[in-house]
Amino acid sequence: MKNILIIRPDMIGDCLLITPAIDLLKKKYPEAKITVLCRPYTKEIFLGNKNVDEVIEDWFALNKIGSINNFRRYIDLIRSKNFDCSIHFYNELPYALLARFAGIKQRVGDISKPLLAPFYNLRGDCKWGDLTLHEIEHNILLLKPLGIELPQTPPPMSLTPKKEIVDKFISEYNIGPSDFVLGIHVGTGRGNKAWLPERYAKVIDHLYEKYNNIKMILTGSKNEAQAVRQILRICKNKPIDLVERTTLSELIAIISRYNIYLGVDTGPLHIAAALDVPTVALFPTKFVKPTEWGPWQTPHIIIRKAVNCSQKCRPLNCPFDDCLKEISAEEVLDAISNLIESKGNNTLAESRADWFKKSVNIFTNKEEILRELTLNGYHVVDIGLATSIPKLYNQLIKEDINIIHFVGLNMPYTINIAKILATPSLSIPPLLINERTRYDYSTNSLIELYKRRFQ
């Protein structure tokens, strides 16, 4: 393996979360030249990466593909690089066609989309339905056909801020060595919703009153400009407003100086994690699970509630804010205080336990399971009288159920039918467990069962 093409033309966080896989790839093939194909605005993620030799800007993102002739020129460009392997972390048809027509001999893709499988001659299984795995681990599983196994502790993400930009930022905003810097990214990714501006404002005012040496910074894109104006209008003490004023390189440099990062799951959250910045991570929607998107290998606290919402969770198009209201300013302030006192999740084992607790929603007919897990902070729902298919279906959607645990000899067929019908509307297909009997109802025993069955 001498010349490898990595295909990941997507968002900032997605790009960062493949860097541990690239690290393992380079260790397996130390002499290989690794090239990454990505969007123009995410290339800064890879330009400073010691394992990446070249970055190609994606023509689709540059709107250079307007005709068959332009696609042929794109194919010719990729063919001219003489890649002997392409790894498709972005599993979409245009890029599968690109690699195939460019004559790349070994093409590694995931089996999750059967219609694309014929374009790949090396197929990995990322196990997207396994709720115990982080996105980083899903990515590493794609490399199994190349002889790379998922390690017990995957490597950290790789990201290097530019020192000259950090120094310029510190100087421009008069940030001293003793200043405590808290950064707030107001925006969010495609799978989540931004928290309420008035609650960000309440957090900001409280922190300014409590700490003398604190400086707070707002970042975001033009999509968040209105929310930021509202925050600034409410705040008695104004934070530094850098919304729409940073390139990605500058944002990376700025985040590297933070003492704490606060925001909803999005690219900058993973930048903070890559730079080992303690984070308060807000996960307001049912759609996004901390087990998959939690801050990787950095001290953090996740705030997420089991929201009783009857809607299918599609955050981009959702007009409701019930899930956002569930997260109070007081909870966020408590989390920040705990991080300042170093009471966040520091080890990967601690993180995994917390992520799983805040991601799983369990549907059961057994009172002992309901009582035991509820007492230990898990979200558990009683199947109760919801035995008709419509009622079961609605409960699965409403509660975002990802584990159905039925104990007894005769599980109603309606449960399985409702599970099948609800699966397309849920971010994780529900795991169905049917036990005839159960003797150990301890939390540890139940959680180990669930993790084992997911795996």
CORRAMO-V844105 format. One line per field, one symbol per residue. psi: psi as a letter, one per 30 degrees, with the letter a starting at -180 (. if undefined). burial: + if it has 24 or more other C-alpha atoms within 12 Angstrom, else -. A space follows every 50 residues. Layout:
psi->???
burial->???
//
This chain:
psi->jfjkkkjiialeeeeeffeeeeeeeeeeiffkkkkkklleffffefegkf fkflkkkkeefghfifleeeeeeeeeeeeffhkfkkjifjileefeeeee ffgkejjkllgfjeffeffkfjkljfhffjffkleeeeeefffefggjlj lejllllkkjljeeeeeeeeeeghjlffkjkkkjjfalafgakklkefee eeeeeeeeeekegkkkkkllaffgeeeeeeeeeekekklkjgkggkleee eeeeeffkekkklljlefefeeefghkkkjkkiflfekkeeeglkjhkkl kkjkkjkikfkkjieegkflgeeeffjleeeeeeeeeeeeghgajeleee eeeeeeegekkkklfjeeeeeeeefggljkkkebgifleeeeeeeeeegh kfkjjkkleikkfeeeeeeeefefgkfkkkkjkjkelkfjgleeeeeeee eeee.
burial->--++++++++++++++++++++++++------+++++++++++++++-+- ++++++++++----------+--++--++-++++++++++++-+++++++ -++++++++++----++-++++++++++++++++++++++++++++-+++ ---+++++++++--++--++----+-----++++++++++++++++++++ ++++++++-----++++++++--+--+++-++--+--++++++----+++ ++++++++++++++++++++++++++++++++++++++++++++++++++ +++++++++-+++-+------++++++++-+++-+++-++---+++-+-- ++++++++++++++++--++--++---++++++---+----+++++++++ +++++++-------++-++--++-++++++++++-----------++-++ +--+-
//
